[in-house]
Amino acid sequence: MYDTISSLISLLPFSWAQYSFMQNALLAILAVIPLFSLLGAMVVNNQMAFFSDTLGHSALTGIALGVIAGVQTPTWSMLIFAVIIAMVVTFIKERTGSSADTIIGVVSATAVALGIVILSKGGGFARYSRYLVGDLLSISPQEVTALGLVLLAVLVLWYMIFNKLLVLSINPSLAGSRGIKVKLVETCFAISLALVVTFTIQWIGILIINALLILPAAAARNIAAGMRSYHLYAFFITAVCGICGLILSYYWDTATGATIVLLAAISYVITLIIRQPGR
């Protein structure tokens, strides 16, 4: 199936469509679009922008722990550490009742500092700088397939918890009174967010992944009239910025992830200008 889709892409009347690395990158973008639009919309709706940013920053410590353990590819150590961070933040918030942004700020700062200290020992930090800006054009066919499986898993999870998560975002007390297991739903969402952010960070970059997650959803919220249109707009904006950003980065010879985020920022400004007063 992968070969068939790649062959169809190569039929497009553009020079970039003839290169396998651009075909792989486009397929990755097509998988990331629904992932980021779904998760981003709920992150913005639940006011969890700082939380997703923390997950991105924690990748540095995940890489560092992988280096200590002698892991050749630190993806697994990043995934495991991100899940731990997600559960720790959820647990502390539940137990202490402290402000969420305070807890997230403390955890984020600690994770970043620990990761930098470990990776910079002996001057070896430069080897991992690619994780800061990402490299979407380096994604392989096997990784594109894995990204497709991640998308499938998230769609299944979304089908199971979306309505519960939506009620929870509106009123946690109402969710509890309706028999919704609040802590379980919150934990499932946090873990799914951690897995997606960490898995895609090597191609998008630690410095900008949160912006790519938040900006299209924030732009969609500026002009959406309801939850259905909110998700549709988030999907459309993510798709336009993702595909156009990939193509522009090819012609401009710029970092793909940063180019996509720049377009997402422009879309946010445009929707901010045209939104109706009072929204």
C-alpha positions as CSV (number, residue, x, y, z in Angstrom):
1,M,0.0,0.0,0.0
2,Y,2.9,2.4,0.9
3,D,4.4,1.8,-2.6
4,T,1.1,2.4,-4.3
5,I,0.6,5.8,-2.5
6,S,4.2,6.8,-3.2
7,S,3.7,6.0,-6.9
8,L,0.5,8.2,-7.0
9,I,2.4,11.1,-5.4
10,S,5.1,10.8,-8.0
11,L,2.5,11.4,-10.7
12,L,1.9,14.9,-9.4
13,P,3.2,17.5,-11.9
14,F,5.8,19.0,-9.5
15,S,9.5,18.5,-9.3
16,W,9.5,17.8,-5.5
17,A,7.0,14.9,-6.0
18,Q,9.7,12.9,-7.7
19,Y,11.9,12.6,-4.7
20,S,11.4,9.7,-2.3
21,F,12.2,11.9,0.8
22,M,9.5,14.4,-0.1
23,Q,7.0,11.5,-0.7
24,N,7.8,10.1,2.7
25,A,7.5,13.6,4.3
26,L,4.1,14.2,2.6
27,L,2.8,10.9,3.9
28,A,4.0,11.7,7.4
29,I,2.3,15.1,7.2
30,L,-1.0,13.4,6.1
31,A,-0.7,11.2,9.2
32,V,0.2,14.0,11.5
33,I,-2.7,16.3,10.4
34,P,-5.5,14.3,12.1
35,L,-3.3,13.5,15.0
36,F,-2.4,17.1,15.8
37,S,-5.8,18.6,14.9
38,L,-7.6,16.2,17.3
39,L,-5.1,16.5,20.2
40,G,-4.5,20.2,19.7
41,A,-8.2,21.0,19.7
42,M,-8.6,19.2,23.0
43,V,-5.4,20.7,24.5
44,V,-6.6,24.2,23.8
45,N,-10.1,23.4,25.0
46,N,-8.8,22.0,28.3
47,Q,-6.2,24.8,28.7
48,M,-3.3,22.4,28.6
49,A,-0.9,24.3,26.4
50,F,1.8,24.4,29.1
51,F,1.4,20.7,29.7
52,S,2.1,19.7,26.1
53,D,5.1,22.1,26.1
54,T,6.4,20.2,29.2
55,L,6.1,16.9,27.3
56,G,8.2,18.3,24.5
57,H,10.9,19.6,26.8
58,S,11.0,16.3,28.8
59,A,12.3,14.7,25.6
60,L,15.7,16.0,26.4
61,T,15.8,14.1,29.7
62,G,14.4,11.0,27.9
63,I,17.3,11.2,25.4
64,A,19.7,11.7,28.3
65,L,18.4,8.6,30.1
66,G,18.7,6.6,26.9
67,V,22.3,7.7,26.6
68,I,23.0,6.6,30.2
69,A,21.4,3.2,29.5
70,G,23.4,2.8,26.3
71,V,20.4,2.8,24.0
72,Q,21.4,3.4,20.3
73,T,18.1,5.1,19.4
74,P,16.6,7.1,22.2
75,T,13.0,7.0,20.9
76,W,11.9,4.4,23.5
77,S,13.6,6.1,26.4
78,M,11.8,9.4,25.3
79,L,8.4,7.6,25.1
80,I,8.8,6.0,28.5
81,F,10.0,9.2,30.2
82,A,7.2,11.3,28.6
83,V,4.6,8.8,29.9
84,I,6.1,9.0,33.4
85,I,6.1,12.8,33.3
86,A,2.4,12.8,32.2
87,M,1.5,10.5,35.1
88,V,3.6,12.5,37.6
89,V,1.9,15.8,36.7
90,T,-1.5,14.2,36.8
91,F,-0.8,12.6,40.2
92,I,0.7,15.7,41.8
93,K,-2.3,17.8,40.6
94,E,-4.7,15.3,42.0
95,R,-2.9,14.9,45.4
96,T,-1.8,18.4,46.2
97,G,-4.5,20.6,44.6
98,S,-1.8,23.0,43.6
99,S,-2.1,25.2,40.6
100,A,-1.7,23.2,37.4
101,D,0.6,25.8,35.7
102,T,2.8,25.9,38.8
103,I,3.2,22.1,38.9
104,I,3.9,22.0,35.2
105,G,6.4,24.8,35.4
106,V,8.3,23.0,38.1
107,V,8.4,19.7,36.3
108,S,9.3,21.3,33.0
109,A,12.2,23.3,34.4
110,T,13.5,20.3,36.2
111,A,13.3,18.0,33.2
112,V,15.0,20.5,30.9
113,A,17.8,21.2,33.3
114,L,18.4,17.5,34.0
115,G,18.5,16.7,30.3
116,I,20.9,19.5,29.4
117,V,23.2,18.7,32.3
118,I,23.5,15.0,31.3
119,L,23.8,15.6,27.6
120,S,26.3,18.5,27.9
121,K,28.7,16.4,30.0
122,G,31.9,16.1,28.0
123,G,30.7,18.5,25.3
124,G,28.5,16.0,23.6
125,F,25.3,18.0,23.4
126,A,25.9,18.9,19.7
127,R,25.1,15.3,18.7
128,Y,21.5,15.7,19.8
129,S,20.9,19.2,18.5
130,R,18.8,17.8,15.6
131,Y,16.1,17.0,18.1
132,L,15.8,20.7,18.8
133,V,14.7,21.6,15.3
134,G,13.7,18.3,13.9
135,D,14.2,16.8,10.4
136,L,11.0,15.7,8.7
137,L,12.7,15.0,5.4
138,S,14.7,12.2,7.1
139,I,11.7,10.1,7.9
140,S,11.8,6.6,6.5
141,P,9.0,4.4,5.0
142,Q,9.1,2.2,8.1
143,E,8.7,5.3,10.4
144,V,5.8,6.6,8.2
145,T,4.1,3.2,8.7
146,A,4.7,3.4,12.4
147,L,3.2,6.9,12.4
148,G,0.1,5.5,10.6
149,L,-0.3,2.9,13.4
150,V,0.0,5.6,16.0
151,L,-2.8,7.5,14.2
152,L,-5.0,4.4,14.2
153,A,-4.5,3.8,17.9
154,V,-5.3,7.4,18.7
155,L,-8.5,7.3,16.6
156,V,-9.7,4.2,18.4
157,L,-8.9,5.9,21.8
158,W,-10.7,9.1,20.7
159,Y,-13.8,7.1,19.8
160,M,-13.8,5.7,23.3
161,I,-13.2,8.8,25.4
162,F,-14.0,11.9,23.3
163,N,-17.5,12.5,24.8
164,K,-16.2,11.9,28.3
165,L,-13.3,14.2,27.8
166,L,-15.5,16.9,26.3
167,V,-17.8,16.8,29.4
168,L,-14.8,16.8,31.6
169,S,-13.4,19.9,29.9
170,I,-16.7,21.7,30.5
171,N,-17.3,20.8,34.1
172,P,-15.3,18.1,36.0
173,S,-18.0,18.0,38.8
174,L,-20.7,17.3,36.2
175,A,-18.5,14.6,34.6
176,G,-18.1,12.9,38.0
177,S,-21.8,13.1,38.7
178,R,-22.5,11.3,35.4
179,G,-20.4,8.4,36.4
180,I,-17.4,9.3,34.3
181,K,-14.1,8.1,35.8
182,V,-12.4,11.5,35.7
183,K,-8.9,10.4,36.7
184,L,-8.9,7.5,34.2
185,V,-10.0,9.7,31.3
186,E,-7.5,12.4,32.2
187,T,-4.7,9.9,32.5
188,C,-5.6,8.3,29.1
189,F,-5.6,11.7,27.4
190,A,-2.3,12.7,29.1
191,I,-0.6,9.5,28.1
192,S,-1.9,9.6,24.5
193,L,-0.6,13.2,24.2
194,A,2.7,12.2,25.7
195,L,3.2,9.4,23.2
196,V,2.2,11.4,20.1
197,V,4.3,14.4,21.1
198,T,7.4,12.3,21.9
199,F,7.1,10.0,19.0
200,T,6.9,12.9,16.5
201,I,9.5,15.2,18.1
202,Q,12.4,13.8,16.2
203,W,11.0,15.0,12.9
204,I,9.3,18.2,14.1
205,G,11.7,19.5,16.9
206,I,11.5,20.1,20.6
207,L,11.6,23.9,20.1
208,I,8.5,24.1,17.9
209,I,6.4,21.0,18.4
210,N,4.1,22.7,21.0
211,A,3.5,25.6,18.6
212,L,2.5,23.2,15.9
213,L,0.1,21.5,18.3
214,I,-1.4,24.7,19.7
215,L,-1.5,27.3,16.9
216,P,-3.9,25.6,14.4
217,A,-6.3,24.7,17.2
218,A,-6.1,28.3,18.7
219,A,-6.7,29.7,15.2
220,A,-9.7,27.4,14.7
221,R,-11.2,28.5,18.1
222,N,-11.1,32.1,17.0
223,I,-13.7,31.5,14.2
224,A,-15.5,28.3,15.2
225,A,-19.2,28.5,16.2
226,G,-19.4,25.1,17.9
227,M,-17.5,22.0,18.7
228,R,-18.0,20.4,15.3
229,S,-16.8,23.4,13.3
230,Y,-14.0,23.8,15.8
231,H,-12.6,20.4,15.0
232,L,-13.2,20.9,11.2
233,Y,-11.4,24.2,11.2
234,A,-8.5,22.8,13.2
235,F,-8.2,19.9,10.7
236,F,-8.3,22.3,7.7
237,I,-5.8,24.8,9.1
238,T,-3.4,22.0,10.2
239,A,-3.7,20.4,6.7
240,V,-3.1,23.6,4.8
241,C,-0.2,24.7,7.0
242,G,1.3,21.2,7.0
243,I,1.2,20.6,3.2
244,C,2.0,24.2,2.2
245,G,4.8,24.4,4.8
246,L,6.4,21.2,3.5
247,I,6.3,22.4,-0.1
248,L,7.6,25.9,0.7
249,S,10.4,24.5,2.8
250,Y,11.5,22.5,-0.3
251,Y,11.7,25.6,-2.5
252,W,13.0,27.9,0.2
253,D,15.5,25.3,1.6
254,T,14.4,26.0,5.1
255,A,13.6,23.7,8.1
256,T,10.2,22.0,7.4
257,G,8.8,22.1,10.9
258,A,9.6,25.8,11.5
259,T,8.1,26.7,8.1
260,I,4.9,24.9,9.0
261,V,4.7,26.6,12.4
262,L,5.3,30.0,10.7
263,L,2.3,29.4,8.5
264,A,0.3,28.3,11.5
265,A,1.2,31.5,13.3
266,I,0.1,33.6,10.3
267,S,-3.2,31.7,10.2
268,Y,-3.7,32.5,13.9
269,V,-3.2,36.2,13.3
270,I,-5.6,36.1,10.3
271,T,-8.4,34.4,12.3
272,L,-7.7,36.7,15.3
273,I,-8.4,39.7,13.0
274,I,-11.6,38.2,11.3
275,R,-13.2,36.6,14.4
276,Q,-16.4,38.1,15.6
277,P,-16.3,40.5,18.6
278,G,-16.8,38.9,22.0
279,R,-15.8,35.4,20.9
